[in-house]
Amino acid sequence: MDNIKPYLQYLFTRLFIALFFVILGVRIIESIFGPITFYLSYYTLKYYNPVLISSTSFIINDIKLNFIPACIASGAYLLLIILTLTTEMSFKKATKIIAQGFLIILIANLIRIDLLIILLVNNYSDLFNTLHLLIWKFISTIFVVLLWIFLTKINKINNIPIYSDYKKILGIVKESKR
């Protein structure tokens, strides 16, 4: 019974932070990863001689490429944060998982952006449109779920988001009724 109060405090802290990110997370993520994603994409496409025209646009082969908030994959970052914060683990381990996941998401997103832009500038616009929608609508969520499973395996996390906390609280309630 002595460990109930610290556990509940930690649980409510995690859930409060998760709620904060649900409300404001996309804006925070976009403001941080927007410029990082845009400029890294710009530099990785140097072979195609992009011409920078604004902080969110460049031109390659007379094609203007506009980076909109969806290009940042902020939903992927947010989903990873929520999965991490709704899973019982130490703060240190949660920070490590988020850092590892953010790096992997950033790299995967840069590869996605570069691949799509290369298709577009090489006159494969139909393939560009098909892949763009397929990745955006389906593959991105599957990717984050598989990334989460991978990160929990390599970091030896055995808890399940929400469910493990639910089971623990149920156990505490049953114990307190005795």
ZIURHU-V928740 format. One line per field, one symbol per residue. psi: psi as a letter, one per 40 degrees, with the letter a starting at -180 (. if undefined). Layout:
psi = ???
This chain:
psi = ddeddddddddddddddddddddeddddddddeddddddddddeeddefihheaeeiihhfehhhhhiddddfddddddddddddehhiiddddddddddddddddddddddddddddddefffddddddddddddddddddddddddddddddefheihhddddddddddddddde.
